Amino acid sequence: MPESAVLSREIRVRLRAALGALPPRQRAVVHLRDVEGLDAAEVCALLDIAPGNQRVLLHRGRARLRQVLEDYRDEESA
């Protein structure tokens, strides 16, 4: 297996774990926006949340996933 495929798999495993560890509502917002590709209005309607809540949940969820990627990068460069 080429090294890039192994790294790609490891990153996917870590991101899935991080996504699964998010609080349920936050996980739903991130999944619907970034995986399913729904827009903000669709997510708000589907989850019955206010636009402000959707933005906060999305921002916090994405920040956590970015942190996981940064931690992984730092481990690899150490």
C-alpha positions in Angstrom: 0.0 0.0 0.0 1.5 3.4 -1.0 2.4 5.7 1.9 -0.1 8.3 0.7 -2.9 5.8 0.9 -2.0 4.9 4.4 -1.9 8.5 5.5 -5.2 9.2 3.8 -6.8 6.3 5.6 -5.3 7.4 9.0 -6.7 10.9 8.5 -10.2 9.6 7.6 -10.2 7.3 10.6 -9.2 10.2 12.9 -11.8 12.6 11.4 -14.5 10.0 11.7 -13.7 9.5 15.3 -13.6 13.2 16.0 -16.9 13.7 14.2 -18.4 10.9 16.2 -17.2 12.5 19.4 -18.9 15.8 18.8 -22.1 16.5 20.7 -25.1 15.1 18.7 -26.5 18.4 17.5 -23.1 19.7 16.5 -22.3 16.5 14.7 -25.6 16.7 12.8 -24.9 20.2 11.7 -21.4 19.5 10.5 -22.5 16.3 8.8 -25.4 17.9 7.0 -23.4 20.9 5.9 -20.0 19.4 5.0 -20.9 15.8 4.1 -24.4 16.0 2.7 -23.9 19.5 1.3 -27.1 21.1 2.6 -27.2 24.9 2.9 -27.7 26.7 6.1 -31.4 27.3 5.6 -32.0 23.6 4.9 -30.1 22.6 8.0 -32.0 25.1 10.2 -35.3 23.8 8.9 -34.4 20.1 9.2 -33.1 20.5 12.8 -35.5 23.2 13.8 -32.7 25.5 15.0 -32.1 29.2 14.6 -29.5 30.4 12.0 -27.3 31.8 14.8 -27.2 28.4 16.5 -26.4 26.7 13.2 -23.5 29.0 12.7 -22.1 28.5 16.2 -22.5 24.7 16.0 -20.9 24.5 12.6 -18.0 26.8 13.6 -17.3 24.8 16.8 -17.5 21.5 15.0 -15.3 22.5 12.2 -12.8 24.0 14.7 -12.6 20.6 16.5 -12.0 18.8 13.2 -9.3 21.3 12.2 -7.6 20.7 15.6 -7.6 17.0 15.0 -5.9 17.6 11.6 -3.4 20.0 13.1 -2.6 17.5 15.9 -2.0 14.8 13.4 0.2 17.0 11.3 2.2 17.9 14.4 2.6 14.2 15.3 3.8 13.4 11.8 6.4 16.2 11.8 7.8 15.3 15.3 
